Amino acid sequence: MTVYVDVTEFLRNPVRTGIQRVCGELCRWWPGDDLVPVALSANSRLVPLPSNARSVIRSYFEAGPDDLPKIREVISQIADDSRQSQGEIDSYASPIVVPEVFYDPKRIEFFQTLLLRQYYNVYFIFYDALPITHPQYFPPQTSYETIEPYFRLVRHAKHVGFISRSTRDVFCQRLLRRSDFDGPVLRLGSDSMGEPSPRPGNPGLKFTVVGTIEPRKQHALVLDAFERLFPEMPDLSLTFIGRMGWIQEEAAARIRKLAQSIPQQFTWIERADDRVIKETVCSSRATLYLSATEGYGLPPVESLHLGVPVVATRNIPSLEEVHGGVWFVDADPIDVRRAVVALCHDSTYVRLRKECEQLRLPTWRSFSEQVREWCWQTRTVK
């Protein structure tokens, strides 16, 4: 049996983060040769990509920074060819995995037509409903009329998998308005940055936050906690890794000013490849992830996989089944400061570090195996 995976958006915007990361990891770790990447052509047909497409995508996620431009050129050519292709996938009995979120009307219409034809072999991976449930954390120009058709589409699909239990609960409560939908929970991999590197037994007092700087990630809460500690603890340092997303200018100016005024204690790395992120995280005593709301939240489990403890709020879905290595806090600067000070003591750090080493976290291989098994067990044969 062939399984198709729709990578249309990845071809248009080949980056190695977010949902595109999921597409890439599926191509890397799919257990077998039966996965065929496909994309929507200009004439709204789902067309198979060249036979080398999967290996090209795999190499893109494994390559160093020097090789990326050349691979992007190959991906760009594949994207151009797919848009002009007159071909079409030839088996309506084969599953189509849709791991991307999209708002393109033509793509919405294409999948609506498939579902209206009672085509049951479409498998959507659902990440979150945050634009609907928490619109205050998105730019004011985010239009409900633009995003709603995607949610309506997935609501009518027979096969929907979820990246967390809480995401499935939201899907049932807010989109289906019923509780009897039992789509599988497919936990994302924690090993995007590879295996843990050797680390010093007693790292310095360095803490790191990984993620786009935007209101729901609550970087301001982190600063509120640390700015009180910096004068009292001259060896304490904090690093933000992430681009400046949608954020008020006052908050952005605060970050820039702090980076300029106390560079020995606060660093902002706006653009970093996987190597820099891994090196920074591995040299940290702990990472912080205080997001107000998430569909999943990869950075904390990626940190734990590398053996680095995490300070996190209690609402992070990726930590639903994690028991160890995490100091949970309220979204309050006093509570965050308490956790940071505690982790500065070697006894607390060593305990949490040992807990990290005992964890058995999901990998991208296990995620891909789950998706494949889901398709094989539930497909409709015509």
N, C-alpha and C positions, 0 to 999 in steps of 0.2 A: 504494500500500500504506500502511495505517495502522500506526504503531508506538505501542504503549501503554507508558507509564512509570508504575510504581506508586509513588505518593507518600503512602501511608497514614500513615507515621510523621511525615513533614514536616507534614501537616495537623494532627496531634495536638500537635506540638511544633515550631512554626515558628521555628527559630533559623537564624543564617547561618554556622554553623560545622560542622565535622565532616562527617558523611555527608549531613546536610541541605543542606550547601553543594553537594554533588555533584548532588543533585536540582535545586537552583536553577540551577546552571550548565548542566545539560542543557537545561532549559527556556529559558534565555537564548540559548544558542549552537547549538542543534540546527539544522542546515542545511536547512530546509524547513518546510513546514506540515503534515507528516504525523505529528507527535508529539502524542499525546493523553494528558494526565495522567488517571490513574484511581486509585481507592482502594477498599478493602474496606469494604462496608457492614455494618450490624449483623446482617443475615441471611446474612453470608458470601458475598456476591456481589461480583465486581469490577465497579464501576460507573464509567462515564465521568463526568468532572467537567464543569461548565458550559463553554461555548465560550470564556469569558473567563479560565478558570483559569490557562492557561499565561501569559497576559500579566500576570495578577495576581502569579503567582510571580516572573516576570521583574522586575516593578516592585519587589517586596519586596527583591530583591537589588541593586537599583540605587538605592533611595531613601536619602535622608538621614535622620538620627535623628528629625527633627521629623515626618516623614511615616509612620514605621513604625507607630505606634499605630493609625492609620486603616486601613492595609493589613492589619494583624493582625486587625482586626474583620471585614474582608471574608473573609480566610482562615478565620477561625473560623466564619463563616456557611456557607462552602463545605464545611467539615468537617462541620458539623451536617447539612446537606442530603445529603451523601454517605452519612452513617450511616443516614439514613432512606430513602434512595432504593430504589425497587423495580426499577430498571433493571438492565442487565447488558450487558457488551460483547458485540457480536453476531458476532464473527468469530473462530473458533478457528484460522484460518490466519494471523492477524496476530501478530507478535512482541510479547511482553510483557517489557520491560526492568525488572529488579528491582534498583535501585541501593541499597537499604536493607538493613540487618541488623535482624532482628526475632526476638523470642522469644515473641510472642503465640501461644498454642496454636491459636486459631481461624485465624490467618493461616498458621501452619505446616500445619495440616490442609488448608486450601484448596489450597495449592500441592502438597502431597503427592498430593491427589486428581488434580490436573492431570497430574502426572508419571506417576501410576499409569494414567491413561488414554492413556498414550503421547503426551502432548501435548509435542511437542519444541520449540515456539517460545517457551520461557521462557528468558530470558537473565539470569543472575545475575552481578552484579559482586562479586567476592570481595576483601575488604580485608585480612584477616589471620586467623590462628588463635591469637592471643596468649593468650586465656583458657585454651586447652588447652596450648599449648607453654610459656607462662611464667605459670602461675597465681600465682606469688609476687608478681607486680606488680599484683594485683587484690585488692579488699577481701575479707576472710575470708568474708563472707557470700555471695560469688559462688557460686552453686550450679551444679555440673556438670549436674545433671538439668534445670536451666532452659535452659542454653545449648546442650546437646548436640543437641536436635532440629533446630535450625537447621543445624548442621554436617552432620548426617545428611541433611537435605533437599538441601543444595547438592551433597553428595557423589554423589547419584543424578541430578543434572541433566546433560543433554546439553551445554548451552551454559553455560560459565563463563568469564568474563573476569577478568583479574587486574591489579592496579595496579602490580605490579613483578615482576621475574623471581624474586626471592627468595620472594615470596608464592606464586607458582605452584609453586616447588620444595617449599615447605612443604606446600601442598595435596596434591601428588602423594605426598610421602613420608609424611605423617602421617595424611591422610584417605583417599586412594585406595590407598595402599600399592603404587603402580606408577608408572612414570616416563614412560608413553607418552601422557599427556594433553597436548594442545597448544593449550589455550585461549589467546587473544591477550592480550598485555600492553597495557593501556590506561592510559597515563600521565596522571595528573591534571594539571590546569592550574596554572601557576605565577603567573598574572596576576590573582589574586583582588583584589589591592589596586590594580589599574590600572597605568598606565604610570609609569615612573620620573619623579620630580620633580627639578627642578634641585637640585644638591647643592653644598655648598662644596667647593672643591678640597682643603682640608685640614681635615677635621672634628676636633672635640676628641677626647679619649680616652674616649669613651662607648661602652659595650658593652651589648647588649640580649639578653634571652632571652624568647622568645614561646612560650607553651604552658601548659596546666593544670599546676598544681603537684602532682605525684604522684610516688611513688617511682621509677618507671621513667624519668621525665624527668631524674632525677639533678641537681636543683637544688642539692642539698647539695654535690655535686662542684664545681659552679661557685663556691659560696661558699667552699669550702675553698681554691680557687685564689685568689680575689680578696681574701679577708680578710688574707692575707699581704702582698698588694700595696698595699692601701689606705694604710697608714702611710708606705710608701716613695714613693708616687706620689699626692700630694694632688689632682692634676688628673684622676685616673682615676675613672670612675663606672660604675655597673652598674644596669640597670633590669630588673626582672622584670615581664612583662605576662601575666596569667593568673589565673584564679580558684583558690582553695584547694580542691583536690580531695581524694581519699583520701590522707591523709598522717598520720603520727604527730604527736601534739600537740607533742612536743619539737622536731621539725623546723619545724612551723608557728610556734612561739614564737620560734625562732631568726630567722626571716624578719621577723616583726613587730618584734622587738627591734632588729634591725639597721636597719630602716627608721626607727625612732624615734631611734636613737642617732647615726647618721651620715647624715641625710637629704641632705646635699650630695653624698654619694658613692653611696648606695644608695637606690633608689626601687622601691616595689612598686605597680603599677597593677593593682588587682584586676579592674576592669571597664573595658573600652575598646572603642569601636566601631572600624570599619575605618579611619576617618580618623585617630584617635589612634594606632592601631597603625602605620599607614603613616608618619605624621609622626615617630614615635619611631624606627622602623627607619631611615628615610632620614637622620635626624640622627646615626646611630651610625657608628662606625668599622667595626664588625663586629657580627654577631649570633653567638650560641653555641647549638648544638644537640647536647647530649651524651647523648641518650636511650640507655638500655641496650638497648632493642629496639623495633622499629617495624614496622608493616605498610607504611608509606610515609614520612610525615614531610613535611608541606607547608611549615612555616615556613622551612626552609633554602632551598628553591628559590624561595619567594616573596621572600626576602631577596635572593637572587642576581638575580632578575628586576628588582628595584629598584636593582641596581647596588651592593649592599652585600655585602662579603665575609663568609664564614661560617667559624667554627671548629666542627668537627663530629667526632664519633666515626666510625669507618670502616664501621659496620654500618647506615647509614641508606639504605633502599631508594631513596628519591627521588633520591639522589646516585649511583646505579649507573652512569649514563651521563653524568655531569657531569665535565668535564675542564677545571677552571680555577675560580678564585675561592674555593677551599676550602682551608683549612689543616686537615688531618686530625690528630687527636690520639688517644692512648690514654686510657682512662678513669682517669686519674691526675692529681692536682692539680698535680704538678710539670710534667708535659707540657702541661697547660692553661695554667699560668702562663708557660711558655716561649713558647707561641703568642701569648698576650696581649701580652707584652713585645715580641715581634717585630713585631706589628701596630701597636704604638705608635710604631714608627719609620716615618717617611713613605715611605721607599723600599719597604718591604714592603707597606705599605698601597696605594701607587700601583700596584705590580705586580699585586696581587690585584684591585684595582679595574678595571684594564685587562682582566684575564682575564674578569671579570664581563661587561664590555661586548661581548666576543666570543662569549659563549654564545648558543646557540639552544635555548631551553627550551620544553617543551610548553606549550600554552595550553589554556584551556577550550574554545576553538573547535576546536582540533585533537583534543582528547579527544572532544568530541561528534561530530565527523566520523568518528572511528574507531568509535565505538559504532554509529552509523547504518550505516556500511559493513559492520560485523560482522553486524548483523541482516539486511541486505539480501542478503548473499552466502551466508548459511548457513540461511536460513529454510526450513521445510518447507511446501510448497504442497500443500493437500489439495483 
